[in-house]
Every structure is written in structure tokens, then in C-alpha cells.
Amino acid sequence: MDKEELREFLLKARTKTYAGVGGKVEPAFRGSDQLEYKEGGWLYRDVYYTGNGIFMGLEAVYFREEPVWAMSYYGDFRKMTEQEVDRVLRQALLANWEKVRLGEHVEWEVEEYKYVCTPDFPGSIDEVAGQERILKEGEEVYSFSYAGGFIG
């Protein structure tokens, strides 16, 4: 399998689902939300749970029905409304879609918000880990931790 093709599919799928407000399907697990994007032999699936200002989930990519990549995550937005975090985070993800959560440091600002994505190491599609934060007027109001990589 071509890892560059995997990377390109993952990035596209992220812009077509949460960041792009699409791909909602009937969830496989009660109480969860599920987003999916399919193209050719590829399938992207994001299953997550939200409650009390926190969320956790798993992104997975399948190629020809076999899992090849996965990333788990945990986020805290208790200092923001869900609508506020969705508005700011979606903008940040779409503006930086080629870099976010793939080993590159990103800083981006809109209005009184600053989005920062800091990888734990210079990663690749093989292995990713890091944190995201949103600051509002200098105070952290959102945090997100992620880790995952190639499993195929």
C-alpha cells in the first residue's frame, strides 16, 4: 500500500467529515456519534462520545476492508460552548488541513482565539502524537491529545 495515498485520503476524509460538517451515519455503538467517508477502496471512520464538556474517540482508516491506520483522541472543551469550539476548531482544521495532527507545529488565529497544534515529535503517517489547544485571549479554553499511526 502507498502511504502517501493513505495520507492524502486521511487528510481529504477529515475535511469531508467533522471539519466539513459531513459524513454523519447511524452509529455502531449506542450513545456515540459516527462520521464516515468512502472513496474507492478506502473508508474513513470517526467514532466518538461527547458529554460533560469532554469527548473521546477513534479515527480509523480501512483499505479494502482491512484496518491500516488508527488514532485515538481525548478532548476537553468545558471552558467553551460546543457551538463555540465547533466554529473555531473547524476553521482551524480547514485552514491547516495538510499539517494538523501529522507531525507539524501549527499556530493559527481568528478573532480572539489562537489555535496551537504541537506534535510530540516530528511524525509522519507512520506514527503521530501530540496536543492541540485553543486559547481565548491568552487563556486555554480547549485541549486535545492524540496518538496513533500505521497498523496495516
C-alpha positions as CSV (number, residue, x, y, z in Angstrom):
1,M,0.0,0.0,0.0
2,D,1.2,3.5,-0.8
3,K,1.5,5.5,2.4
4,E,1.3,8.8,0.5
5,E,-2.0,7.7,-0.9
6,L,-3.1,6.8,2.7
7,R,-2.0,10.3,3.9
8,E,-3.9,12.1,1.1
9,F,-7.0,10.0,1.7
10,L,-6.9,10.7,5.5
11,L,-6.5,14.4,5.0
12,K,-9.3,14.6,2.5
13,A,-11.6,12.5,4.7
14,R,-11.1,14.8,7.7
15,T,-12.1,17.8,5.5
16,K,-15.2,15.9,4.4
17,T,-16.4,14.8,7.9
18,Y,-16.0,16.8,11.1
19,A,-14.2,19.8,9.7
20,G,-16.5,20.0,6.7
21,V,-19.7,19.1,8.7
22,G,-20.5,16.0,6.8
23,G,-20.4,12.2,6.8
24,K,-22.8,11.6,9.7
25,V,-24.0,8.0,9.7
26,E,-26.0,5.8,12.1
27,P,-23.5,5.0,14.9
28,A,-22.5,1.4,15.6
29,F,-22.4,2.0,19.3
30,R,-25.2,3.3,21.4
31,G,-24.5,6.9,22.7
32,S,-21.8,7.6,20.2
33,D,-21.6,9.7,17.1
34,Q,-20.1,8.3,13.9
35,L,-18.7,10.0,10.8
36,E,-17.6,8.2,7.6
37,Y,-16.1,9.0,4.2
38,K,-15.6,6.5,1.4
39,E,-13.6,6.7,-1.8
40,G,-12.6,3.8,-4.0
41,G,-11.2,1.0,-1.7
42,W,-10.8,3.5,1.2
43,L,-13.0,4.0,4.2
44,Y,-12.5,6.6,7.0
45,R,-14.5,6.2,10.2
46,D,-14.5,8.5,13.2
47,V,-16.4,7.2,16.3
48,Y,-16.6,9.4,19.4
49,Y,-18.5,10.1,22.6
50,T,-19.3,13.6,23.9
51,G,-20.6,14.6,27.4
52,N,-19.9,17.0,30.2
53,G,-17.6,19.1,28.1
54,I,-15.3,16.3,27.2
55,F,-15.1,13.9,24.2
56,M,-13.1,10.9,23.3
57,G,-12.9,8.8,20.1
58,L,-11.1,6.9,17.5
59,E,-10.3,7.6,13.9
60,A,-9.7,4.6,11.7
61,V,-8.8,4.2,8.0
62,Y,-9.5,0.9,6.2
63,F,-8.1,-0.1,2.8
64,R,-10.1,-2.9,1.0
65,E,-11.9,-3.6,4.3
66,E,-8.7,-4.0,6.4
67,P,-7.7,-1.5,9.1
68,V,-4.5,0.2,8.1
69,W,-4.3,3.3,10.3
70,A,-5.9,4.5,13.6
71,M,-5.6,7.4,16.0
72,S,-7.3,7.7,19.5
73,Y,-8.0,11.1,21.0
74,Y,-9.4,12.9,24.1
75,G,-10.5,16.5,24.3
76,D,-11.8,18.9,26.9
77,F,-13.9,22.0,26.0
78,R,-15.5,22.7,29.4
79,K,-14.5,26.4,29.1
80,M,-16.3,26.8,25.8
81,T,-19.7,26.0,24.4
82,E,-19.9,23.2,21.9
83,Q,-21.0,25.7,19.3
84,E,-18.0,27.9,20.0
85,V,-15.5,25.1,19.9
86,D,-17.0,23.7,16.7
87,R,-16.9,27.1,15.0
88,V,-13.3,27.8,15.9
89,L,-11.9,24.3,15.6
90,R,-13.5,23.6,12.2
91,Q,-12.0,26.9,10.8
92,A,-8.6,26.0,12.2
93,L,-8.7,22.4,10.8
94,L,-9.8,23.6,7.4
95,A,-7.2,26.4,7.3
96,N,-4.4,24.0,8.2
97,W,-5.7,20.6,6.9
98,E,-2.4,19.5,5.4
99,K,-0.4,19.8,8.7
100,V,-2.7,19.2,11.7
101,R,-2.1,16.1,13.7
102,L,0.6,14.8,11.3
103,G,3.8,15.9,13.0
104,E,4.0,19.6,12.1
105,H,3.7,22.5,14.6
106,V,0.8,24.8,13.7
107,E,-0.3,28.2,15.1
108,W,-3.3,29.9,13.7
109,E,-5.5,32.8,14.9
110,V,-9.0,34.1,14.3
111,E,-10.8,36.8,16.3
112,E,-9.7,36.5,20.0
113,Y,-8.8,32.8,19.6
114,K,-5.4,31.2,19.0
115,Y,-5.2,27.5,17.8
116,V,-2.0,25.7,18.5
117,C,-1.1,22.1,17.5
118,T,2.1,20.8,18.9
119,P,3.4,17.3,18.0
120,D,5.3,15.3,20.5
121,F,7.9,14.6,17.7
122,P,8.3,15.2,14.0
123,G,5.8,12.5,12.9
124,S,4.6,11.0,9.7
125,I,1.7,8.9,8.7
126,D,3.6,6.0,10.5
127,E,3.3,7.5,13.9
128,V,1.6,10.6,15.3
129,A,1.1,12.0,18.8
130,G,0.6,15.5,20.3
131,Q,-1.7,18.1,21.7
132,E,-4.0,20.8,20.4
133,R,-5.0,23.8,22.4
134,I,-7.3,26.8,21.8
135,L,-6.5,29.9,23.7
136,K,-9.1,32.7,24.2
137,E,-7.4,36.0,25.0
138,G,-4.4,34.0,26.2
139,E,-6.3,31.6,28.5
140,E,-6.5,27.9,27.5
141,V,-10.2,27.0,26.8
142,Y,-9.8,23.8,24.9
143,S,-7.3,20.9,24.9
144,F,-7.0,17.8,22.8
145,S,-4.5,14.9,23.0
146,Y,-4.0,12.4,20.2
147,A,-1.8,9.3,19.4
148,G,-1.8,6.8,16.6
149,G,-0.3,5.5,13.4
150,F,0.1,3.0,10.7
151,I,-1.1,-0.5,11.5
152,G,-1.5,-2.1,8.1
